Amino acid sequence: MLSGGGTGGHIFPAIAIADALKRRLPEAEFLFVGASGRMEMEKVPNAGYPIIGLWISGLQRKLTFSNLLFPLKLMISTLKIGGIIKRFNPDVVIGTGGYASGVLLRAASKKNIPTLILEQNSYPGLTNKILSRTVDSICVAYPDMERYFPKNKITITGSPIRKEIMLLKAGRDEACLHFGLKPEIPVVLIIGGSQGAQKINMAIAHNLPLLLKNDIQILWQTGKSGYKEALDTATDVDSQKRVVVKEFIKRMDLAYASCDLIVSRAGAIAIAEIVAVKKPAIFIPLPSAAEDHQTRNAQTLVDQNAGILVKESAAKELIATEIIRLMKHVDERMKMTKNLAHFDHTNATQSIVDQVISLIQKRER
């Protein structure tokens, strides 16, 4: 059984782990558990796996009606998950974050079923902090996580990422032509996450004339809400067609292959992919992320001279300066690329699967 939900950063790693386990254990059966109404209820079935939804949500930071309902939701979900576990009778239970994973992993631990959690951020979420006391194994992406988790349970595995990005084969010329970019002109890739990022879009739109004056091409994923405004802005200032605006980039492997520099949020998946493709990056963390974990993620790379951090509040004023500076200093970009090797866990998914299979084997003895 697997559970990870609420955001793509929880869901897609869970699916990647399931896919890898399926290749290693072709006869295995899988069941996902998610939170009703959240994106996992669509994404998991699309990946070919069954999922059951729980009536569960997290606590808000202020007093809300949802918070008042939390004890009731927790009680009902706990009763429901007990029956699900009894019927499915899993050999191992895996959690990648999210509220539903807390309910599932807690119940599984009480039944002495082997349990594993994945923490991809440099600062763990509340659910994983609580679960760490009772689970059997904890896979992490960053060193020094014994500050938060029992040291004897920790294995540094890295974060699972999409197979097509791990197997990146396209050359720069092919990738640029795919997007209608000129291979001979430097490319900056702007990605605010799969849903885009309003403040990043605003900062890029404000600075677009200055960036274009410095002979830079822009491949810009805006998200749905920012697409039209970004496209209008690009149309107004880009007479030479050096800005390619996309609501969503399906071929992220080609996007990475085409670019010389990336501007990105600092979620776990974003960082793991940037490390894997070994491209220098400017990180603009989402300040409202739980416990400000995106800033902590980015700072871990900055401390090793493997990335640049620009606060969202300063992005409008600073982002163009940083982009232009880095594009002019190839040596600094190369140094950042080299230092990304400190964080490279190429076989992250397989390492996690090894831990899962080890738990299953221990139970069978």
Wavefront OBJ file of the C-alpha trace (Angstrom):
o trace
v 0.000 0.000 0.000
v 1.182 3.515 -0.803
v 0.039 6.972 0.145
v 1.221 10.386 -0.950
v -0.998 13.265 -1.817
v -2.081 16.859 -1.839
v 0.720 17.992 -4.165
v 2.652 16.586 -7.102
v 5.709 16.504 -4.850
v 4.047 13.738 -2.844
v 2.073 11.966 -5.575
v 4.586 11.527 -8.391
v 7.340 10.030 -6.211
v 4.820 7.504 -4.867
v 3.867 6.557 -8.428
v 7.559 6.310 -9.410
v 8.205 3.955 -6.482
v 5.180 1.824 -7.417
v 6.327 1.621 -11.045
v 9.824 0.521 -10.001
v 8.441 -2.046 -7.551
v 6.182 -3.402 -10.277
v 9.197 -3.985 -12.514
v 11.038 -5.790 -9.716
v 7.978 -7.676 -8.406
v 5.687 -8.273 -11.421
v 3.169 -10.306 -9.380
v 2.738 -7.641 -6.689
v -0.623 -5.964 -6.071
v -0.832 -2.251 -5.298
v -3.354 -0.057 -3.527
v -3.016 3.688 -3.009
v -4.712 5.698 -0.281
v -5.351 9.414 -0.749
v -7.430 12.322 0.478
v -10.835 12.603 -1.192
v -11.081 15.543 -3.563
v -7.334 16.053 -3.894
v -5.264 15.683 -7.069
v -4.083 12.142 -6.250
v -7.625 10.885 -6.860
v -7.076 11.727 -10.549
v -3.328 11.275 -11.028
v -3.009 7.813 -9.466
v -5.761 6.145 -11.585
v -4.250 7.841 -14.658
v -1.012 6.029 -13.809
v -2.868 2.714 -13.702
v -3.263 2.112 -9.965
v -6.387 1.783 -7.767
v -6.877 4.366 -5.037
v -9.217 4.765 -2.071
v -10.001 8.236 -0.726
v -10.226 9.236 2.928
v -12.167 12.180 4.352
v -9.075 13.886 5.742
v -7.344 17.250 5.574
v -4.622 19.006 7.490
v -4.813 21.577 10.240
v -4.826 25.201 9.098
v -2.649 27.796 10.806
v -5.684 29.807 11.869
v -9.015 28.873 13.395
v -11.326 27.601 10.653
v -14.401 25.400 10.391
v -12.193 22.766 8.770
v -10.017 22.698 11.891
v -13.074 22.117 14.054
v -13.922 19.121 11.879
v -10.403 17.675 12.060
v -10.977 15.363 15.078
v -14.077 13.920 13.412
v -12.289 13.449 10.089
v -9.371 11.756 11.832
v -11.637 9.378 13.753
v -13.674 8.386 10.682
v -10.566 7.981 8.486
v -8.830 5.888 11.137
v -11.816 3.538 11.380
v -12.032 3.272 7.590
v -8.322 2.615 7.090
v -8.385 -0.211 9.625
v -10.887 -2.080 7.481
v -8.965 -1.358 4.283
v -5.724 -2.710 5.752
v -7.482 -5.822 7.008
v -8.961 -6.576 3.582
v -5.868 -5.788 1.499
v -3.393 -7.312 3.981
v -0.282 -5.490 2.702
v 3.266 -6.805 3.095
v 4.615 -3.257 3.308
v 3.203 0.264 3.528
v 4.930 3.324 1.987
v 4.254 7.000 2.651
v 5.598 9.931 0.665
v 3.858 12.732 2.574
v 0.410 14.224 2.941
v -2.384 13.859 5.473
v -3.722 10.524 4.223
v -0.281 8.970 4.549
v -0.255 9.906 8.223
v -3.470 7.978 8.876
v -2.343 4.965 6.831
v 1.204 4.673 8.199
v 0.075 5.151 11.798
v -2.484 2.357 11.479
v -0.035 0.039 9.709
v 2.628 0.543 12.384
v 0.134 -0.395 15.106
v -0.522 -3.660 13.239
v 3.242 -4.369 13.017
v 3.210 -4.120 9.219
v 6.592 -2.952 7.828
v 6.495 0.768 7.064
v 8.679 3.204 5.130
v 8.437 6.964 4.627
v 10.143 9.211 2.096
v 11.162 12.730 3.120
v 12.445 14.678 0.122
v 12.861 18.088 1.727
v 15.737 19.319 3.857
v 13.195 20.204 6.550
v 10.566 17.524 7.178
v 6.836 18.038 7.216
v 4.813 17.580 10.388
v 3.298 14.276 9.226
v 6.686 12.645 8.666
v 8.086 14.050 11.909
v 5.313 12.321 13.839
v 5.519 9.092 11.814
v 9.293 8.830 12.238
v 8.823 7.615 15.804
v 7.060 4.424 14.725
v 7.991 3.602 11.107
v 10.716 1.064 10.296
v 12.658 2.932 7.597
v 13.112 6.562 6.540
v 14.481 7.471 3.097
v 15.786 11.032 2.758
v 17.264 13.270 0.077
v 19.583 15.404 2.206
v 22.357 14.713 4.726
v 22.157 15.640 8.440
v 18.513 14.575 8.756
v 19.284 12.902 12.092
v 18.433 16.330 13.535
v 14.810 15.389 12.913
v 14.677 11.593 12.626
v 16.154 8.589 14.486
v 19.608 8.080 12.968
v 19.359 4.272 12.842
v 16.295 4.451 10.562
v 17.727 6.853 7.962
v 18.975 5.961 4.483
v 20.062 8.724 2.094
v 18.502 7.751 -1.226
v 17.677 11.015 -2.972
v 14.328 11.814 -4.596
v 12.591 9.727 -7.267
v 12.247 11.603 -10.555
v 10.640 10.942 -13.909
v 12.266 8.203 -15.964
v 12.479 10.297 -19.139
v 14.523 12.918 -17.297
v 16.838 10.321 -15.792
v 17.404 8.986 -19.317
v 17.842 12.410 -20.921
v 19.177 11.750 -24.419
v 18.241 14.772 -26.530
v 20.950 17.178 -27.623
v 20.681 20.950 -27.342
v 20.026 21.534 -31.052
v 17.188 19.001 -31.203
v 15.650 20.374 -27.997
v 15.811 23.994 -29.157
v 14.232 23.160 -32.508
v 11.379 21.366 -30.700
v 10.407 24.655 -29.043
v 11.228 26.902 -31.988
v 14.316 28.338 -30.280
v 17.633 29.174 -31.979
v 20.410 26.825 -30.755
v 23.091 29.506 -31.146
v 21.410 31.920 -28.670
v 21.474 31.262 -24.873
v 18.214 29.978 -23.343
v 16.807 30.605 -19.865
v 14.087 28.193 -18.726
v 11.474 29.662 -16.363
v 9.441 27.092 -14.393
v 7.300 27.960 -11.396
v 6.047 24.408 -10.954
v 3.358 22.502 -12.851
v 0.780 25.154 -11.885
v 3.082 28.085 -12.608
v 3.843 30.833 -10.082
v 2.196 34.244 -10.185
v 5.022 36.213 -8.543
v 7.665 34.612 -10.778
v 5.540 35.351 -13.855
v 5.173 38.973 -12.759
v 8.916 39.345 -12.183
v 9.785 37.887 -15.607
v 7.126 39.989 -17.384
v 8.456 43.163 -15.734
v 12.029 42.399 -16.783
v 11.385 40.920 -20.221
v 12.586 43.965 -22.248
v 15.866 44.071 -20.306
v 16.456 40.332 -20.726
v 15.827 40.516 -24.475
v 18.259 43.453 -24.799
v 20.943 41.107 -23.475
v 20.442 38.614 -26.308
v 18.724 35.945 -24.190
v 15.957 33.556 -25.264
v 13.232 32.638 -22.774
v 11.347 29.334 -22.523
v 8.598 30.203 -20.056
v 6.143 27.809 -18.392
v 3.491 30.049 -16.887
v 0.773 27.732 -15.594
v -2.854 28.090 -16.648
v -3.692 31.290 -14.771
v -0.683 33.243 -16.016
v -0.572 32.068 -19.612
v -2.621 34.719 -21.440
v -1.043 37.673 -19.661
v 2.468 36.335 -20.269
v 1.696 35.650 -23.926
v 0.327 39.197 -24.363
v 3.421 40.665 -22.700
v 5.753 38.616 -24.886
v 3.836 39.585 -28.030
v 4.143 43.283 -27.154
v 7.916 43.334 -26.537
v 9.330 40.380 -28.481
v 9.572 41.348 -32.142
v 12.248 38.711 -32.851
v 10.300 35.781 -31.379
v 12.860 34.991 -28.702
v 10.262 34.208 -26.004
v 8.368 30.919 -26.092
v 5.417 30.916 -23.683
v 3.853 27.618 -22.642
v 0.991 27.025 -20.247
v 2.495 23.638 -19.428
v 5.586 21.920 -20.842
v 4.945 18.235 -21.490
v 8.470 17.475 -22.707
v 10.432 18.675 -19.696
v 13.336 16.490 -20.798
v 13.677 18.634 -23.924
v 13.149 21.826 -21.931
v 16.085 20.930 -19.691
v 18.225 19.931 -22.677
v 17.576 23.251 -24.424
v 18.548 25.614 -21.616
v 21.708 27.179 -20.216
v 20.126 28.407 -16.967
v 16.961 27.626 -14.996
v 14.774 29.854 -12.829
v 12.651 27.667 -10.593
v 10.766 27.168 -7.361
v 12.663 25.039 -4.819
v 10.358 22.094 -4.232
v 11.894 18.665 -3.774
v 11.073 17.377 -7.273
v 12.262 20.582 -8.968
v 15.605 20.406 -7.188
v 16.005 16.664 -7.794
v 15.435 17.149 -11.530
v 17.802 20.116 -11.733
v 20.478 18.089 -9.948
v 19.898 15.157 -12.314
v 20.191 17.246 -15.493
v 23.114 19.229 -14.017
v 21.986 22.703 -14.991
v 22.762 25.878 -13.006
v 19.696 27.405 -11.398
v 18.315 30.456 -9.641
v 15.793 29.382 -7.019
v 12.833 31.540 -5.987
v 11.309 29.589 -3.077
v 7.595 29.688 -2.358
v 7.515 31.580 0.973
v 4.160 30.099 2.010
v 5.398 26.492 1.754
v 5.034 24.610 5.043
v 7.764 25.595 7.522
v 9.341 27.577 4.640
v 10.908 24.287 3.517
v 11.565 25.505 -0.034
v 13.918 28.187 1.269
v 15.690 25.557 3.366
v 15.963 23.277 0.315
v 17.485 26.032 -1.803
v 19.799 27.218 0.959
v 21.286 23.721 1.212
v 22.445 24.034 -2.414
v 23.514 27.664 -2.007
v 25.733 26.669 0.919
v 27.636 24.364 -1.469
v 27.798 27.008 -4.250
v 25.438 24.838 -6.293
v 22.659 27.389 -6.767
v 21.520 31.003 -6.343
v 18.644 32.024 -4.064
v 16.455 35.055 -4.750
v 13.610 35.747 -2.336
v 10.191 36.078 -3.939
v 9.789 39.543 -2.382
v 12.918 40.691 -4.220
v 12.413 38.815 -7.488
v 11.019 41.751 -9.458
v 14.069 43.878 -8.611
v 16.822 41.250 -8.705
v 15.937 38.425 -11.078
v 17.074 40.127 -14.311
v 20.359 41.222 -12.714
v 21.104 37.671 -11.554
v 20.146 36.099 -14.885
v 22.265 38.530 -16.907
v 25.223 38.191 -14.535
v 25.204 34.399 -14.707
v 24.758 34.333 -18.468
v 27.858 36.536 -18.803
v 29.948 34.393 -16.441
v 30.234 30.913 -17.917
v 32.824 29.957 -15.300
v 30.376 30.558 -12.436
v 27.704 28.487 -14.171
v 30.208 25.679 -14.708
v 31.232 25.805 -11.044
v 27.578 25.546 -9.959
v 27.069 22.599 -12.312
v 30.116 20.834 -10.884
v 28.936 21.391 -7.305
v 25.526 19.871 -8.041
v 27.328 16.507 -7.994
v 27.294 16.708 -4.170
v 23.528 16.172 -4.313
v 23.356 13.639 -7.133
v 21.518 10.407 -6.280
v 21.091 8.928 -9.735
v 19.540 5.685 -8.539
v 17.174 7.194 -5.963
v 14.100 5.192 -6.965
v 16.003 1.902 -7.049
v 17.587 2.650 -3.669
v 14.137 3.192 -2.158
v 12.856 0.001 -3.759
v 15.824 -1.861 -2.252
v 14.765 -0.621 1.177
v 11.152 -1.667 0.563
v 12.135 -5.177 -0.554
v 14.453 -5.499 2.445
v 11.509 -4.753 4.757
v 9.376 -7.369 2.999
v 12.120 -9.975 3.273
v 12.630 -9.292 6.978
v 8.921 -9.852 7.566
v 9.018 -13.175 5.729
v 11.848 -14.568 7.852
l 1 2 3 4 5 6 7 8 9 10 11 12 13 14 15 16 17 18 19 20 21 22 23 24 25 26 27 28 29 30 31 32 33 34 35 36 37 38 39 40 41 42 43 44 45 46 47 48 49 50 51 52 53 54 55 56 57 58 59 60 61 62 63 64 65 66 67 68 69 70 71 72 73 74 75 76 77 78 79 80 81 82 83 84 85 86 87 88 89 90 91 92 93 94 95 96 97 98 99 100 101 102 103 104 105 106 107 108 109 110 111 112 113 114 115 116 117 118 119 120 121 122 123 124 125 126 127 128 129 130 131 132 133 134 135 136 137 138 139 140 141 142 143 144 145 146 147 148 149 150 151 152 153 154 155 156 157 158 159 160 161 162 163 164 165 166 167 168 169 170 171 172 173 174 175 176 177 178 179 180 181 182 183 184 185 186 187 188 189 190 191 192 193 194 195 196 197 198 199 200 201 202 203 204 205 206 207 208 209 210 211 212 213 214 215 216 217 218 219 220 221 222 223 224 225 226 227 228 229 230 231 232 233 234 235 236 237 238 239 240 241 242 243 244 245 246 247 248 249 250 251 252 253 254 255 256 257 258 259 260 261 262 263 264 265 266 267 268 269 270 271 272 273 274 275 276 277 278 279 280 281 282 283 284 285 286 287 288 289 290 291 292 293 294 295 296 297 298 299 300 301 302 303 304 305 306 307 308 309 310 311 312 313 314 315 316 317 318 319 320 321 322 323 324 325 326 327 328 329 330 331 332 333 334 335 336 337 338 339 340 341 342 343 344 345 346 347 348 349 350 351 352 353 354 355 356 357 358 359 360 361 362 363 364 365
